[in-house]
Amino acid sequence: MQTVFDAAVDATLIDAALAASVPESMWLDVPRPQFAPLAGEVTADLVVVGAGYTGLWAALHAAERQPGRRIVVVESDRVAWAASGRNGGFVEASLTHGLENGKSRWPNEIELLERLGMENLDGMQADIDRLGLDVDWQRTGMLTVATEPHQVTWLQDAAGAGEGHFLDEHAVREEVRSPTYRAGLFSPDTCAIVHPAKLALELARACVAAGVQIFEHTRATSLETPGSSVGVQTTAGRVTAQQAVLATNVFPSLLRRNRLHTVPVYDYVLATEPLTDEQLARIGWRHRQGVGDCANQFHYYRLSADNRIVWGGYDAVYHFGRKVKRHYEDRPQTYRRLAAHFFLTFPQLADVRFGYRWAGAIDTNTRFCAHWGLARGGRIAYVNGFTGLGVGASRFGADVCLDLLDGADTERTRLEMVRTKPMPFPPEPLASIGINAARWSLDRADHSAGHRNVLLRTLDALGLGFDS
């Protein structure tokens, strides 16, 4: 069977809409401070590898927990250049990539995980307010939409489980006008939207104000633990510290043991030019919620502060060899598919053009949410595997790393989710075969009224399944 997104769209419309788009992240088209590279050797109490959300939250909260502590952050490129400057800016409360994913893995902890997730989201908002971070924060809530008949039942069931307010076809189209919508689920408290690059850049500013040193263009190349210290060798010098947090996420870990636990999966995004008031009025969207549909291959979209529609998702592409490469971001067939799906969703915006197109790699593991660990006698903590929902969960992940380094017995460190690891991905070519077979199966499920084939049912039974 076909889905609503299989309908044909005029190729000339797609050509015109994409013609002037710039191949770079819209979010990074903002003023960015420059931090000098490391030169020579420095000593610190804590060294953080990676200046994305996880690393910056870890550095900031470590400085606040213990003022005067010497903290150094090393970054291979620039603050926010990778996932922190390329994502959709959805700040979800969920720590488990959704309630169903959490229930299937930690049924005895799910209520605690949900509470900790809400506390983390509220705490993030409080930090932003307290520190005066200019990040375009809006606590708008999340609108999940059904675009196929079988998805309506899913949303009704979710509403019955207390996950939000069910909206019938008329009600959901009153919120956002799309002929593809059959129903909706509105969760008012569990999601905020943010300017993702500004969030990282403002966190960096707050870190510096707290006494943290940040070094850009300083790639960590090796890790040593002589005596009681941690040595991080970089392309520009060396940092010797008492403890370390590894926040490299999608990039190869300095700990070889972790390199099979995550794979890079590429996500693609378009952003329109700013909509006029008249164009915006055609689709409503007065309450500016984040929106996502509930297929396995799903789209996510939201409004920016200047009323661009940021439109991403659907294709999630794994490339053989689990490498992160710049040329993987240039995928015309995916940008054309996204543009077609945009116009199917909003045919009343046929005069809208795209200003930007970009992509980024998501750090994915086999349980689809973060995992943690300690190494080298408890001197090194790490977290990986946020699988596309790390804007909010990275703050929680950073706090867990600090708790682990402190040897603290907390609600966070006692979690089974924190104490256990996901199953690693197999080496190539098995990883590529398995990942692409699962992706094909998820697409088939979307085209079969949600029915999962033998492969997906087997993965579910093994605890490796995914419910978006």
Secondary structure, DSSP 8 states (H G I E B T S, - for coil): ---GGGS---HHHHHHHHTT-BSS-GGGSS---------EEEEEEEEEE--SHHHHHHHHHHHHHSTT--EEEE-SS-TT-SGGGTS--EEES-SSSSHHHHHHH-TTTHHHHHHHHHHHHHHHHHHHHHHT--S--B---EEEEE-SHHHHHHHHHHHHTTSSEEE-HHHHHHHB--TT-SEEEEESSSEEE--HHHHHHHHHHHHHHTT-EEESS--EEEEE--TT-EEEEETTEEEEEEEEEE--TTS--SSGGGTTT-EEEEEEEEEE----HHHHHHHB-TT--EEEE-SSS-EEEEE-TT--EEEEEEEEEE-TT----GGGG--HHHHHHHHHHHHHH-GGGTT--EEEEEEEEEEE-TTSS-EEEEETTTTEEEEE--TT-HHHHHHHHHHHHHHHHHT---TTTT-HHHH--------TTHHHHHHHHHHHHHHHHHTTTT---HHHHHHHHTT-----
